[in-house]
């Protein structure tokens, strides 16, 4: 999801503006002349990986489609921006900029926070072949944007939702009767284009999943020694994903076990917003 998801962004922005602006920006309307013009600069208040610049711009375009805003860009998504650097400047109607400021900043700070955190985690993997992937633990309504930010940060996307990948987890296995039955049913009923992945917690389940013909195995909440043994046991027959209790400090040692993927919900559910300010000149 490297290209900016404009349709998803528009849906989110319209809802956010409706939530924030409602029937009108009372403070701006009573204090600022309708024809007042200003120039504003967006400044990074800390080092960050930029993600969501187009989302920031789109807020003002949707707020005032006929408005004439002039943009000058100094950075684009994927750039590492240093504290104090300008990201962009914008010249236009003061009311438009004041009304859209908080919505635009909220989205940009959130997405850049995810990209920044992801970039710092990816750096821990160094030259290993293990890839860092996200999960479905995203903010409701913001998934497309947050997964875009993960990719900007250097990570990879797991399945987008329940519709584009088969991940057979503990409760699916219990409901189906066994790993073997769940995988067999998946092969019979699912499109051939969808990869089948099974979550396992021990070697017996790992063996059963491989024997059943799964494409990938999620190794759930295993320590590093167990992960390394699982890699040896699988002998390259399936893709192996390590998941559960992942932290930045643990990434290098998990990658050293030889797993193919490390998934981490923290990339999206625990990323702090970065500090950016829109200042009128």
N, C-alpha and C positions, 0 to 999 in steps of 0.2 A: 504494500500500500504506500509506495513512495510518492505517487502523484497526489497533490492536494485534493481531498474529497469535497469539492465545492458544493455538491448537492446536499451532503450531510451537514456541511457548515451552515448553509443557508437555513436549514430547518432549525438548527440549534440557535442561530443568531436571532431569527424571528421570534422564537419562544423566549429567549433571554431579554430581548428588547421589550416584548410585551410584559414580561415580569417586572422589569425595572422602570420603564417609562410610563406604562399604563396609559392614562389619558393625557399625559403631558409632563414635561420637566418644569415644574412650577418655579423652582429657584432660578433657573436660567431665564425663563420667560419674563420674570419680574425684575431681573437685574441687568440683562444684556439686551442691547438693541438688536432688532431682527436682522439688520444689515451689517452688523459689526464683523470685521474680518481680522483674523489673527494668523500668526505662524507659530506652530508648536513643534517641539523636538522630542523624540522618544529616546530616552537614555537608559542604558543598563546600569543598575546600581550594584551589580555583582557580576562576576564572571559566569557565563552561561552558554549553552548550545541553543541557538535560536530555532524555534519551530512554531509555525502558525502566523507568520507575517501576513500572508494573504487573508487569513481569518480576521486579523486586526483591521486590515483595510476594508474588508467586506462589510464589517459592522457599519461603517459610515456610508458606504455605497447603498446599503439597504435602508438605512435610516433616512437618507435624503438622496433618492435616485437622480434628481435633477440638479443636485448641488455640484459645484465645480471645485473640486479639491485638487490641488497640485502636490504631487508626491515626489520626494527625492529619497532614494534608497541607498543606504551605505552597506547594508548586509542583507543576505538572503537566508532562507532556511538551510540549516546544516552548518552555518558559519559558527565558529567559536568567537563570542563577543566578550571583550574585556570590560571590567568595571570602569565606568566613566565614558565609554564609547557611545557615539550616536548610532542608533539603528536606522532612523529615518527622520525626515522633517515633512510636515504637511502644512499647506497654506489654504485657508478657506473660511467658511462661515463659522463664527465663534459658537453659535448656538448648536450647530451640528456636532462640533467637536466636543463641546461640554456634555451634551446629552449622551453621546455614544462612548465617552471616555472609559467609564467603569466596565461596561460590557466588553469592550475591546481589550482592555488590559486584563480582565479576569481570564479571558480565553487565551490570550498570548502568554500570560504568566503561567497558566496551568500547563499548556502544551510545551512551552520551553522548559518548564520544570521536569516534565517527563523525559524530554530529550536529553536534558543535562544529566539527570540521574542515570539514564540508560548508557550514555556515553562514558560515564565514570565506571560503571559496572563492566562494560565491554573492554575497557582498558585493562581490567584485571585478568582477562583471558589471554592477553598477549598474543603470541603466535600459535597458540593451540588451535586445533581444528574444531573444537567445541563451539557451538553457536548458542547465543543467548536469545530466548524467545519469550514473548509475553503470554498472557492468559486471558480469560474472559472476565477477570476481576477488574472491570472498568466502571467508570461512572455511568449510570443509566442515561442513555441518550447521547453520550459523548464517545461511544466506542470507536467509531470510524476515525474521529479526530485524534483520540488518544493512541490508537494503534499506528496511525500515521506518524505521530511524534516519536514512538518507539523506533520506527525505521529511520527517522531523521537522526536519532541518537546512535544509530549503528546496530540496533538489534533487529530481530526478525519477528514476523507475525506467526503465531500459532493460528488455529482456525479462527475465523472472524466470529462465527456464531454456531448455533446448533445445526444450521443448515448446510454447512460446507465441509464437514469433517465428522468422522465417526470416532468417538472416544468412549470406550466401554469402561465405566467406572464401577466402584464397589456396589452401588445400589442397582445398577443395570445387571450385574452378574447375579446378585441375589434374586432379582425379579425374573431373570431368564432361567436360572437353575444352576448354571455353571459357566465358566469361561468358554469352554468348548461349545456349548449350545449357543451362547451369545455370538461368538465369532461365526459359527455355522449359519445362524440366522442372518447375520450381516451380509455374508457372502451371497446368500440366496436373494435377499431383498434390496440391497443397496446398489446404486449405480457403480459400474466397474471403475469409474474415475475417482471414487472416494477411497482414500487410504483408511485402513482400520487400525486403531490403536487401542491397547488394553492396559488398564492400570493394574499393577501388581504390588504386593507388599512383601513377598518372600520368594524363595527359589522354586518352591513347588508350583506356585502360580505362574512364575516366569516360564518354567518348563511347559506347563499346560498351554500357555498363550502361544508359545513358539510352535508347539506340536499342532495346535489348532489352526495355524496358518496366518496369524496376525502379521501386519506389516511393521508395526512399531509397538514398543512397550514403554509405558510410563512407570518408572521405578519410584514408588512413593515413599517419602520419608525414610530413606535408607542412609546409614552413615557411610563414610568414604570407603571403609574396608569392604562393606557389603556391596557398594556400587562397583568397586574394582572386581570383586568376585563375580558379580552379575555380568560384567563385560566379558570376562573370561568364559563364563558359562554360555553366553549367547553366541560366541564365536562368529560375530559379524552377520548372523542370519537375519537380524531385525535391527531397525533403528532404535536406539536407546535414549530415553529422555529422563533426566534426573529432575525431580520436583519435590517441593516441600522443605520448609525451614531453610530456604536459601538466603544468604546474606552476602554482601559485597566482600566481606573478609573470607568467605568460604569458597568463592568462585574458582580461584586458581587450583585449590586442592581437589575440588570436584572435577574440574576439567582434566586434571592429571589422572583420574581413574579411567579415562578413555571413553566416556559417554559422548554421544553425538550432540545432544541438546541439553541445555539447562533452562527450565522455565521458571519464571518468577512473577508472581502476582504483584510484588512490591513495586515493580516498574511503573504500574499505573495506580494501584490503590494507595501507595504510600509516598509518592513523589511530592516534595514540597514545591509550592509555587515559587518561581524566581522573582527577583525584585526589579521591576521596570517602572519608569515614571514618564508621563506625558506632560511636558512643561511648556507653558505659553511663553513666547518671547515677545 
